[in-house]
Amino acid sequence: MEGSGIRISRAEHVTVRRLLSHCAGLNVHGVPSYPSGAELPTLVQILNGESPAYTEAIRPVFEPGKEVRYSGGGFVVLQLLMTEVAACDFADLMGKLVLQPARMESSTYKQPLPEELRSRAAVGHLQDGSPVKGSWHTYPAQAAGGLWTNPTDMARFIIEVWRSYHGRSEALLSQRLAQRMLTRQVGDFGLGFYLPSAGVFRFQHGGGNVGYRSYFVLSVQSGDGVVIMTNSDSGEIVIDNVFKAIAFAYGWEA
């Protein structure tokens, strides 16, 4: 099999599990955003690297299953797979399978953001403090970067994962699936979540779209956690300081 000029053997395969844990061997680290008014590519155009997509074709570039290489491109593959199998719009599918069961009442995967929701969205800001032109960008690769949410809803989601893991709820996931999600695959990645091997057993992830930065972490053992969201490309500074202050105040273990 050929991928971006690199020969890939047929000994290993790209699987859903490997796509979720970023060890499927695919390229394209982060998915691109499209400014307000720009022509939007279809998922197939993004996968094939065809205009008006901004990125190269999403292809295997090393042997699947061997190492972690973060790939937003892999989640584009997952998005197309899910919508074709379910024969359903991705935003509607995620609403039914995730947002509603997790009670994420102020969240959506709809891209572009519908007009009726625009007044509720925070305007993104660049590093120089200026607002993003058009307020924000659009992410047709919804699975990799298209979730609109807030800290309350994200907290509801990770708490529901925690409850599923401990067998306290099956509203979102069965205990078996939640425990699989929080099991390291290759390196420090579970299925979708980063699971640091150092320190307490916790799951976490950061987010970075144009004009926005965010972060969440939740201890699997104690249930202590935090969700921090900013509407700035300089948000990492705020996130780091707020997290350190909260961790110190509550005496969290490292």
Residue, then its C-alpha position, 0 to 999 in steps of 0.5 A: m500500500e502506498g501512502s504519501g510516497i511511503r510504502i506501507s506493508r499489508a501486515e497491519h491495518v487501519t482500524v477504528r481502535r487505532l484511529l481513536s488512539h492516534c496510532a493508525g499511521l495517518n498523517v495530518h496532525g490538525v484539521p484546518s479551519y475555514p474563514s467566514g465566507a470561504e468555500l467549504p470542502t466536503l469530507v471526501q475532498i478533505l480526505n483526498g486533499e482536493s480543492p478547496a481543502y487546505t490540507e494534503a490527502i489523508r493517508p497512512v504514512f507509517e505502519p499502523g499500530k507501531e507508534v502514536r502520531y496525533s492525527g486529526g485526519g484520522f478523525v475525518v476518516l471516522q466521521l465519514l465512516m460513522t455517517e455512511v454506516a448510520a446514513c445520518d448527518f454527523a451533527d444529528l448523530m452526535g446529538k443522539l448518541v452523545l450530547q443528549p445522553a450526556r445532557m450537553e444542552s448548550s452544545t452542537y456539532k453543526q458547522p457552520l454555527p446556525e444563525e440562531l445560536r450565534s448570539r450565544a457564542a464567544v468571539g474568538h481572538l488572535q494572539d494580538g488581541s484582535p477578534v477573529k474576522g467573522s467572529w470564528h472559523t468553520y470546521p467541516a471536519q466536525a469530528a476533529g474540531g467542530l464541537w461548540t460547547n461550554p465548560t458546564d457541558m464539557a464537565r457533564f460529559i467527562i463526569e458521565v464518562w467517569r460514572s460509566y467507568h465506575g458502573r454508576s450510569e449507562a446513560l452514555l456508555s456501558q461500563r465495559l466501553a468506558q473502561r476500554m476508553l480509559t485503557r492505554q493502547v499505544g503510548d499514553f493514549g486511550l480511545g480518544f483521551y490522553l492518559p498520562s502514565a505519570g502521576v495519578f490515573r486521569f484522563q485529559h485533553g486539550g483543544g485548540n481552534v483558531g481564536y480558542r484554547s481549552y483543556f480538561v482533566l479528571s482523576v479516574q480515582s478521586g473524581d477531581g477535575v476541571v474544565i477551562m475554556t478561553n476565547s483567545d489564541s493566547g489562552e494557554i497562559v490563562i489555562d496554565n495559571v488557572f489550573k495551577a491555582i485550582a490544583f493548589a487550592y484543592g491539594w491535588e496530587a500531581 
